[in-house]
Amino acid sequence: MTLWQRALAWAAAATALLATFALYQRPDFLVSMADRLWSCF
């Protein structure tokens, strides 16, 4: 794996983590996800 591929992979992982963190700051998203998870059972 070349340096730019490794840097791109790290950037993609960091972006995904930041997007997840941003979504968890919204209480309505948390309630929606909990309802969806609960409906599976």
Secondary structure by P-SEA (a helix, b strand, c coil): ccaaaaaaaaaaaaaaaaaaaaaaacaaaaaaaaaaaaaac
